[in-house]
Amino acid sequence: MALGLSTSSLAEVERLGVSVPHYDRRALAPRILHLGVGGFHRAHMALYTDELAEAGGDWAIRGVGLLDSDRRMADVLDSQDHLYTLIERDSNGSRARVIGSIVDYVLVAGDEHAFVAQIADPDVAILSMTITEGGYSLAQSNPTLEAIASGLDARRAAGGAPLTILSCDNLPGNGTVAREAITRVCETRSDELVRFVETVCTFPNSMVDRITPQTTDGDRAWLRDEIGIEDGWPVVAEPFRQWVIEDTFAAGRPRFEDVGALFTDRVHDWELYKLRMLNATHSCMAYLMAIEGVVYVDEAIGIPAVRRYLERFLAAEAIPTLTEIPGHPASEYGRTVLGRYENTGVRDQIARLCIDGTAKWPSFLIPTIERQLELGGPVECAALALAGWARYLATVPAAERAYDPHGDQAAEFAVRSLDDPRAFLEFDLVFTPPLRESKRFGDAFAHASRELAARGAVGAITELLDS
């Protein structure tokens, strides 16, 4: 019989060879209120907090769920005394550990007053959140941001205790994005609330990174059958993790630096490392490998020509556009990126990397091309990546393509580019004037398109490497 997770079963779980919390969870103070307790939070911030508690820290996390869809997470955590299993996987196998830093979870779906009371609690020092990029949108009514604004107003009225609002979402300038979105909502309420947010609250920018695939029934079965633990919602992640944060906390913070987080005023430079190396190489391989029929990232990086293509892109095109961070060479970051792709334990899918290309290219790759055009540097690897996207859009049936809200529009330009490659460059949601007007880039793109049509993806990559 597999062991169910609970406080009373931890000693038995440890005898299975699984690391468990040894600290007194009842003595921890839930000064962190986290909105959006999904897989990434539980593999990232909650892990850092767990490690600090194991080292003697006294901070803990109270999760909060605003949506009806959060009910399942609330039920699972409640049934397990808010414990859960983190499974770290690499090419050598899987390792499980039990995380105890989440000590409470409050479901407030349909009850904004309950959420407001949580934010107004003066014992809460950090409101952290992973609500995805769309969670900050004000294109239409945003109930999440409205509820946060109401909570901040209640906190102001109750005495105005300082608060850090910490975005842990994977988007550039996440703290700035959070501050601007929340401030805009507060502006519809009162000048007093705006002054409170501007003068008493802080919004640190951070860069977060860890591949955390969606938990599957197979993951639960592995944990039950191989380890002997019954967990309703474990989380799976690669061993690598990174957290780079601005040290602008209004009401104290855990010593996350003691467990590997990096506090710096150069978060933007770290963001560019990630955008122009990790995210860009993801997209550079994505569509080329999709049209080649490759399913997993580890399979792609195992093709020698693909690895050399990404190495060349990093060394010749991406890294020369970056500002070197002292003590953290860009070349070493690039090697780490490619090493992560070799992981056969967490098998990232090429199809996932193909999602929402129209939104990704302007951040991941276009700035690199623009800078190389200014420098007179190479653009051939980037041109081939974008030619791969065009061919994917033009040749893969719409029902089989990865989700992209602008995919049909992009595909119209891509189909035209089958006869005239430069026609794709007129898709101005992605291609900026410097690219559209550059004869050098246009020639490189047209050449890459012709090679793809004639040789296929690996053949075109090989031709590029030999040129």
CORFENBEL-V993315 format. One record per backbone hydrogen bond with DSSP energy under -0.5 kcal/mol. NH is the residue of the N-H (numbers start at 1). CO is the residue of the C=O. Records with the same first field share a line. If there is no record, write none. Layout:
# CORFENBEL-V993315
NH->CO / CO
This chain:
# CORFENBEL-V993315
3->228
5->230
9->6
10->7
13->9
14->10
15->11
16->12 / 13
17->14
18->13
19->96
25->23
27->24
28->25
29->58
30->28
31->29
32->60
33->31 / 126
34->32 / 62
35->33 / 128
36->34 / 64
38->36
42->38
43->39
44->40 / 41
46->41
48->44
49->45
50->46
51->47
52->48
53->49
54->50
55->51
56->53
57->52
60->29
61->101
62->32
63->61 / 104
64->34
65->106
66->64
70->67
71->68
74->70
75->71
76->72
77->73
78->74
79->75
80->76 / 77
81->78
82->77
83->80
84->99
86->97
87->85 / 235
88->86 / 95
89->87 / 237
90->93
93->90
95->88
97->86
98->19
99->84
103->61 / 101
104->61
106->63
107->105
108->65 / 106
110->66
111->108
114->111
115->111
116->112
117->113
118->114
119->115
120->116
121->117 / 118
124->121
125->31 / 123
126->31
127->164
128->33 / 126
129->166
130->35
135->132
136->133
137->134
143->141
146->142
147->143
148->144
149->145
150->146
151->147
152->148
153->149
154->150
155->151
156->152
157->153
158->154
159->156
160->155
161->155
163->200
164->125
165->163 / 202
166->127 / 164
167->165 / 204
168->129
171->169
174->171
177->173
178->174
179->175
180->176
181->177
182->178
183->179
184->180
185->181
186->182
187->183
188->184 / 185
189->186
190->186
194->190
195->191
196->192
197->193
198->194
199->195
200->196
201->196 / 197
202->163
207->244
209->242
212->210
220->216
221->217
222->218
223->219
224->220
225->221
226->222
227->222 / 223
228->223
229->223
230->3
231->229
234->231
235->85
236->213
237->87
238->211
242->209
244->207
245->262
246->205
248->246
251->252
256->254
258->255
259->256
260->257
261->256
262->243
263->261
264->245 / 262
270->266
271->267
272->268
273->269
274->270
275->271
276->272
277->273
278->273
279->274
280->275
281->277
282->278
283->279
284->280
285->281
286->282
287->283
289->285
290->286
291->287
292->288
293->289 / 290
294->289
297->348
300->296
301->297
302->298
303->300
304->302
306->303
307->303
308->304
309->305
310->306
311->307
312->308
313->309
314->310
315->311
316->312
317->312 / 313
318->313
319->314
321->318
322->319
324->322
325->328
326->324
328->325
333->329
334->330
335->331
336->332
337->333
338->334
339->335
340->336
341->337
342->338 / 339
343->340
347->345
348->346
350->295
351->295
352->349
353->349
354->350
355->352
356->403
357->354
359->356
360->356
361->357
362->358
363->360
364->360
365->361
366->361
368->365
369->365
370->366
371->367
372->368
373->369
374->370
375->371
376->372
377->372
383->379
384->380
385->381
386->382
387->383
388->384
389->385
390->386
391->387
392->388
393->389
394->390
395->391
396->392
397->395
400->397
401->397 / 398
407->404
410->406
411->407
412->408
413->409
414->410
415->411
416->412
417->413
418->414 / 415
419->416
420->416
423->420
424->421
425->422
426->423
427->424
428->426
430->427
431->427
432->430
435->432
436->432
437->433
438->435
439->437
442->438
443->439
444->440
445->441
446->442
447->443
448->444
449->445
450->446
451->447
452->448
453->449
454->450
455->451
456->452
459->455
460->456
461->457
462->458
463->459
464->460
465->461
466->462
467->463 / 464
